[in-house]
Amino acid sequence: MNNKFLLLWLLPLTAGAQAGEDFMRSSGKIHVVYGVILIIFAGLFAYLIRLDLKIKKLENKQ
């Protein structure tokens, strides 16, 4: 029952996202969005690698 309610609630949101995506594609700004998302994920990935190296260094000290 809850899954059907959730699906009905999210359905209008996905339709709006489709229209927004078409607008971004038509104006050529979708590449900017992809670039920003890529930069954010690259930064998170670099941060996690750096954090992992620091944790390993601390573990090896003890």
N, C-alpha and C positions, 0 to 999 in steps of 0.2 A: 504494500500500500504506500509506504513512504517513498519507494523508488519511483512510482508513478507520479506522485506529487512533486518530487524533486525534478523529474524530467519535464513536467508541464511548467514548472517555474523557470527552468533554465532555457527552455525552447525560445522564448522571445529574445533572450540575451544572445544566443547564437545567431539569430537572424540579424540582429543589429550589428554584430561583429562582422558578419558577411558583407553588409553594406559599407561599413567602415573600411574593410580591407579592399573592397573594390574602389572606393574613393582614393585610398592611398596608392593603389596600383595605377589608377588613371592619372594621378598627379605626379607620379614618379617618386614619391617620398617613401615608398615601401623599402627601398634600398637603405635609406637612412635608418629606418626602424630596425632592419636586419643588422645593420652595422652597430647600432647602439646595443642591441641584445648580444651580439657577438663580443663586443668590448666588455660588457658586464660579466658574461660567462668566463671570458679569458681572465679577467681580474679576480673573480672568485676562485678559479682553478689555480692561479698563481698564489693567491693567499693561502689556500689549503695546502699546497705543496710546501710553501715556506713554513707554515705552522707545523706540518708533519716533520720537517727537518729539525725544527727547534725542539719538538717533543722528543725525537730520537736522540738529539744531543743531550738533553736533560736526563733521559733514561740511561744513557751510556756513562754519565758522570757518576751516577750512584752505584 
